[in-house]
Amino acid sequence: MDFIDVINSRRAVNFFDPDKDVSDETLRSIIETAAKVPSSFNLQPWSLIVLRGHEEKMRLQSLAWNQPKVSEAPVTLIILADRDGWKEGHQFVEKNFQEMIKAGSMSEDQRQWFEESRTSLYGENGEQQQAFACKNTGFFAMALMFAAKNLGLDTHPMDGFDHDAVRKEFNIPDNYWIPLLMAVGYFKEGMELAPPKWRKTVEEIIVKFH
């Protein structure tokens, strides 16, 4: 599918075919494609909890305004943003530093500079940590939706859920924020697809402050 077709045809659908599964291979391809998005210092502070079982999806649905698509979609994702993903000693911070050394883009004697830069940009207060985690994870989440559409699947990102209750129910550590849930699957044939919603014009998007 051409990129413009992906953009124009991607929709947040409400009706999924519960009998049409998403294979492990397809889901893996979607995640691998989305993981190519950019992130600050390539820190990639995103993770996923993948729900496939009916019981676990119903546990989530009860905390997500009882939205049927949570359980009807063959796959529902809890998308996590790691607010500690910039910290020294973090597993992926260290892996990232070592990978940059191997690639020749950084050297061992730059470790202190790397730590101080991350702290200054992302770690001086809770607001920065939250922005770092959610901004980068937002790139990843949008890419998941595009990657799914490119393979003929549909998605629906969801804000409507009890954040603290979901964290408790699925034993999610405090360093993770949950920016959204996402249903992934195939649109149920025979259901009506709502028309596309309006979008701001270019003139409405571009602003200047005096």
C-alpha positions, 0 to 999 in steps of 0.5 A: 500500500502506498503511504498516501493510501495508508494515511487516507484509509487509516481509521479508528474503527469500532467494530472488529471481527473476533473470529479473524485472528492476527497471527504472531508473525503479522503482529511481530511485523507491525511492531518491528516496523513501528520500532523504526521511528525516531526517539530522543537519543534513540532511547526508545522508552516504549513497551507493550503488554499484548493481550490475546486471551478473552479473560485478560481482555475482559479484565481490561474492558471492565476498566476501560468504560466497558468498550466492546472493542477491547475484547472483540479485537483479536489483539489489544495492546497496553502501550507503556511509556517509561519515565525512567528510560533516560536514567543512568543504569537503565538496561536500554540506556546502557545498551544504547550507549554500547551500540553507539560505541560499536557504531562509532557515533560515541566513545567511552569517554563521552559517558559523562556527557551523555548522562548529563545531557540526558539528565538536563533534557529529560530528568530534571523534573517530573514534567520533563520525564513525562514529556520525554516518555509520552512524546517518544511513545506517541511516535511509536503508537502512531507508527503501530497504526500505520504499520497495521493499516499497511498490512490491511488491519485496523486499529483504535487508540483509546484514552477512555480507561482508569489509568491507576486501576489498569496499572494495578490490575496488570502489575505495571510498575510506577515508572510506566505511564500508560498513554493509551490502549490500542485495539488491533484487528480486522474490520467486521464485515457488514458493519457501517464504517463512519465517514472520515472526521473533519481535519484542520486546514493548513491555514488553521494549523499554522499559527504565529504569536505577536 
